[in-house]
Amino acid sequence: MKNRYTAHNYMFSTGFHLLVMPIVVCMLFIILSFSDLTAQMSWEMQESGTSATLGDAFIIDSLTAFVVGSSGTILRTIDGGQTWEGQTSGTTETLWGVWFVSPDTGVVAGGNGTILMTTDGGTTWTPKASGTTDFLYRVCFINHDLGLIAAGQAGILRTDDSGMTWNPITIETNTNFTDVWFSDKNIATAVGTGGDIYRSIDGGESWEAQDSGTGHLLYGVSFSGPDTGYAVGGDVSSGNIVVSTTDGSANWTTNLEPEFYPRDVFCIDKNVATIVGEGEIIHTTDGGAHWENQTYSPANTLYGVYFLNSRIGIAVGANGSIYWTTDGGGSVAVESETTLSTKFELTQNYPNPFNPITTIRYALPRDVDVQLVVYDITGRQVKTLVNKRQSAGHYSIQWNGKNDNGQSVSSGIYIYQIAMG
C-alpha cells in the first residue's frame, strides 16, 4: 500500500492579515534527491504600440502609469495598463527616468541633459534647464518639492521646487552616476560605475563615498525605508552582483551573484523586493535570504521596474515590452533547494501575519504526488496551490490571499492541508 502523508495548517486573518499555525500529523523518513524549479507567475505583457527600448516607469495609481524610453518615447495608461497612448515629448533623445509628485506634476530625464516637466498629467511636456549635456538617468522625489536626478558624469542634480529648477551638486569623483534613491527626506543613496555608492544625510546637498564591497558597475538602487536597500548591476568582465544594506547605506554586503545581468530593483518593504534584468525577474519575501524566479513571456531584457504597492507593479524593457502585475508578480512560486533531508518537513509560513503574500516551506523525502490546498474554516476549498508529482527536495510556495477565481479572500480563519502519497 502506498504511504500517504497529510498535514494541516491553520490561518487566522484580521483585516488583510493572515495568521498561520502549522500542525504536523505524521512524517516519512528517506534520503532526498534533487529537484527542479517550477513557477507559476502572472506578469502579463501589454500592447505598448512601440518597438522603442523602454527604460523606466512610474505608477501614479491603480489605473494611471507612465513609461519612458528611446526616441523621446513617453507612454501613458489610464486603464491599468490595458492600453497605452503615446505622448508628445518634443524630443528624440532617449528618456531613462520618470517620476510624478502628483497626478498632474511629473519629471522625465534623459540623453543630452534633457529634463521635461508636465503640470497637466502628461498632456504637455516643457523642457527644463539641466546645465549639462551629460546623459541623465533616474529621477527620484521624496516629497512634492525635493527631488534628485542621477546625472551621469555630471554628478547629481537637485530640485526643491518640484522640478521647476535644477541645481548641480558637485561630487569630486569620476563616477558615472546611474541611479539615486531617497530613504527619507534627509538620507539619499546614489550608485554608479566602479561599484561606487555615495550617501547623503542632508537631503542631497552633500555626498560621502561608501564602501560597497564590489567593483561592479551598479545600475539600480532602491530602499523600502531608512534602513533596508539593494543595489544591483554587473558587467562582462567582473560578473553580476546584488548588494544590500540594513543600516541606511552605511554598510553594504554582497547578497547575491545572479547568473543574469540585473538592471533595476524595487523594494516594497524590508522583506519584499523585485529585481529585473536580462531575461529574468526574481523576487524575495524574506529580506533577500531566498530569491525566486518569476516567469514572464516573451522574456525580453528588462531595464526598469516599479511597484505602486505589494500587488500592482510594472516592468519595462527592450522591444517596447511592458509587463503588468496585479498580484505582486504571481500567486504561486515553487522552488526546490539542493539540500538533503531525511524526513517530511512543514515549517511556519513567513511573514506571519502577512499582507498580502506569505511563503510556505516544506520538504519532500522522496518523489511523490503532492497536493497543497487552502480551505476556509467550514472546510470549503479556497485555493489549490500545488497538485502535481514533485521530486524530493525543499520547496517554498507563495500564497497571495486569493482564491481559485483570483478573488481576494475575506478575513477569517483558514486551513491549508498538504498531502503526499
N, C-alpha and C positions, 0 to 999 in steps of 0.2 A: 504494500500500500504506500502511496506517495505521502511523504510528510507534508504538513501544511502549518505555516506559522501565521498567527493573527495577533495584531496589537492595536489598541485603541488609544487615541489621544483626545483630550477634552479641551475645547477652546471657549473662552468667555470674552464677549465683546461689550464694551460700553462706549457709546458714540460710534466712532470708527475704529476703536482699538480692540484687538482680539487677543485674548489670553489663552495660551495652550499649556496643558499639563499632560505629559506623556505617562501612560501606564503600559508596561511590558508584560505580556501574558506568558510567553514561553520563548525559548531560544533554540537554535540549532548550532552545532559546532562542526566546523570543517575548514580546510585551508582555502584561502581566497586566490583567485587568479586575477587577471587584468580585464578591464572593460573599456568601452569607448565612450565618447562624448555624444550626448543626444540633446537636442534643444528644440523647443517649440516656442517661437517668439513672434511678436507682432509689431514689426516696423513695416508700415505699408508705404510703398512707393507712390508718390503723387505725380501727376502730369504737370510738369513745370512750363511746358511750351517753349523751352530753350535748350540749346546744347552748350551753353556757356558753362565754364567752370565756376561753381558756386563756393564761396569761401566762408561765409558766416551767416548767422540767422539770429533773430530775436522774436520772442513770442510776447505779445502785449497782454492778450487774454486768450481764453479757450477758442476763440474764433479768429483772432487777428494776429498776423505774424508778417515779418519782413525777411527777405533773403537778398544778399548781395553777391556779386561775382564779377567775372571778366567782362570786358567791353562795356563798362558802365551799367551793368545789369542791376536793377532793383525790382524785386517782385513783391507783391503783396497778396495775402489771402484774407478774406473776411468771412470765410465759412469753414474754419478749422482745417485748412489745408486741402480741401476738395478741389478748389480751383485757384489758379494763380494768375494775377494780372500784372503785366509789365508797367513800370512807372517811368516817366521821362526824367532821366538823371541829368541830361545836358552834358555828359562827358562820355568818352570812350575809354577812360582809364579803368584798370582793374580795381574793383572795390572789395576790400577784405575785412572790414569791420563795420558793425552796425549796433546801435543801442538806442532805446527810447526811454525818456524820462517821464513821459506821459503818453496817453493815446495820440496826442497831436504832435508832440515835440520829439524829434529824433535826430541822430547824427550818424553819418556814414563817412568812412575814411578809406583811402586807397592810394594808388600809384601817383607819383609826381606831386606829392604833398597835397593831394586832393582831400578836402573836407566839404561835405554837403550837409545842409541842415534843412529840416522841414518843421513847420509850425502848424500845418494843416493836415496832419495824418498821412503824409506822403503824396498828397496831390501835387504839390510843387516842391522843388528842391533848390536851395540857394547856396552858391559857393561861399565858403568862409576862408579867410586867410590863415595859412598854417605857418608861414615864414620859412618853409623848407620845400625842396623838391625831392626829398627822400621818399621812399615808399612807406606809407603809413599802414600799420597792421590793425590790431584790435583796439576797440573802444570799450571803456567801462565807466559807468557812473555809480556813485554810492547813494546819491540823492538827486533831487531835481536840479541842483546847481553845480555840484562838484563832479568833474569828470576828468579822465586821463586817456591819452592815446599812446600806444607803443609806436614810436616814430622811427623805427629802424636805427640807422646810424646817427640820426638827429637827436636821439635820446627819448625823452618823454615830453609830451605836450599836455598842458593842464588848463582847465577852464573852471571858473567859479561863477559863471553866469549862464549856465545851461547850454553852453556851446556857441554862444554868440561870438566870443573872442577866445583865442588860444595863445598861451604863453609857453615858450620853450623852457624846459628845465635842463640845464647843462649838467651832464654827468661825465666826469673825467674817466672815460673808458672807451675802448674800441668796440664794445658790444653793439651788435645789431639787434635792437630790441624788437621782439615779435609778438609779445602779449603782455597784458597788465591786468591786475585784478585788485579790487578793494576788498579787504576783510571787514573793515568798519570805516567810519569817517576819518580815522587817523592812519590806520595801517593799510598799506598797499604793497603789492609784490609785482615786480616786472622780471621777465625772463628773456633770454636771447641766445646768441651764438656762444660757443665755448662752454656751455653749461653754466653761464653766468646768471645769477639770481641777485636782484637788488631789492632792498626793503626800505620803505618809507614809514616813519611813525608820526609824520606831521602833515598828513593829507596830500602827499606827493610833492611837497616843496623841496625836500632834500632826500637823498638816497644813499644807502650804505650797502656795500657788497656783502653777500652771504656765501657761506661755503655749501655748495650744492652736492659736493662729493662726486661730481661727474664732469667730464669734458664734452659731453654730448650737446649738440645743438638742441635747444629747448624751444618748442613751437607753441605750446599751450600751457596755461596755468589757471587754476580755479580754486576758490575757497568756499566752504559752506558757512563760515563764521570767522571769528577772530583767531581760531586755533588751527583747524584742520584744512589742509590743502594738498593738491597734487600738481606736479609739473611733468609734462611729457615731451618726448622728442626722440631724436636719433639721427644717424647719418650712415652712409655706406661704410665708412672706414671704422667707426667705433661701435656700431650696432645701435640697438634701440633701448630706451630707458623710461621708467616711471619712477619719479622720486616723490616722497611725501614728507609732510611736516605735521606735527601735532602741537606745536608751540608758536603758531603765528609767524612762521617763516624764519625763526631764529636758528633752527637746526633742521637739516634735511638728510634723509636716508634713502637708499635705494629700496624701492618697494617691489619692482618687477622689471624683468628684462624680456619683454614680449618678442615673439617671432615676427610680428608685423611692425610697420613704421607708424607709431601713434602720432596723430596730428592735432588733436584737441581733446579737452577733458572738461567735464562739468560736474561739480559737486552739488548734491541736493541737501545732504546733511552730513554729520560726521561719520555715518556708516555707509551711505549710498552715493555712488559716483559712477559715471559712464565715460568711457574713452572710445574715441573713433580714430580710424586711420586707413591704411591701405588694405581695403577689403575686409575689415574687421570692426566689430563693435563688441567691447567687453564691459562687464558690469559687476560691481561689488555691492553687497548689502551688509558687509561686516567690517567696514573700515579698511578694506584692502587686504584682509587676510586671505580671501579667496576671490578670484576673478572668474566669471563665467561668460562664455560666448553667447551672444545674441545674434540670431541669423536675420539676414535681410537679402533681398534679391531684386535685381542683379547686384552683386557685391562690388559696386563701384568704390573707388578711393574716396574717402570722406575727409573733409577739411574742417568742418565746423559742427558743433553740437550745442544745443541749448534746451533747458527744461524750464517750463513755467512752474511746475510743481513735481511731485513724485510720479505723476501719471502722464502728463502731457509734455511731450518733447519733440524735437526736430533735429535731424542730421542732414547735412548737405555736402555735395562734393562734385566729382567730375561728371561730365556729360549732362549737365543740368539736373543731376539727381537730387531729389528731395524725398526724405523718408519721415513719416509722421507716426507717432505712437500716442495712444491714449491710455496705456496700461504700464507705463514705465519701461517699455521695450518687450513685454511679454508676460504672460501669466504663469508659464511653466518653463523651468530651466533645470535640466538634469545633468549632473557631471559626476564622473567617477574618478577616483584617485588611485594611483598605482601603489597602494599600501596593502599590507597583509592584515588579516583579521581571522580569528577562529570562531566567531560567533555572530549571530544576528545582533545588530545594534540599532536602536532608535533613540535619538537624542532630543532634548528640548529644542523647540523652534526658537529662532532668533531673527529679529528682535521680538521681544515679548513684554508689554503689548506692542503692536505694530500698526502702522498706518502708511501705505496700505498694503505693503508687501512683507511677507515673512518667509524665512527659509527653514525647511525641514531637512534634516540629515539622517541618513540611515545606511546600514551596511548589509550586504548580502554575502553569506558564507559560501554560496555556490550558484551556478546558473539555475535560475528559477523563473517561473511565471510570477509577476508582481502586479498587485492591484492596490493602489492607494486612492482612497475615496474620502471626501469630506461629507459629513451628514449634519443635519441640524439636530436639536435635542429630541425631536419627535421621531428620529430615525429616517427622515426623508433625505434622499440623496441630494447633495448640493453641487458637488464638483468632483469629477474624476480627474485626478492628477496624473496617474500612471496606470496603464492597463496593457502590459506587454511582457515579453520574456526579456530578462536582463541578465547580463553576465555578472559573475561575482565581482564585488568591488564596493567602494564607498561612493555614495551618491548624495547630492543635495538637490532640492527641488523648491521652487518658489511658488507661493500662492498669493495672489493679489486681492483676495476677498471677493472674487466674482464667481458666479455660478456657471453652470454649463451653457447658459444662454448669454453669457457675457454681462450679466447684470450684477451690480454691487449688492452684497448680502446686507441684511439689516443687523442691528445689534442683537446680541444674544449669546447663547452657549452653543458651540459647535464641537463635533467629534470627527477626527479623521482616523480611519482604520486602514492599516496596511496588512495585506495578506500575501503569503508566498507559498508556492507549492508546486 
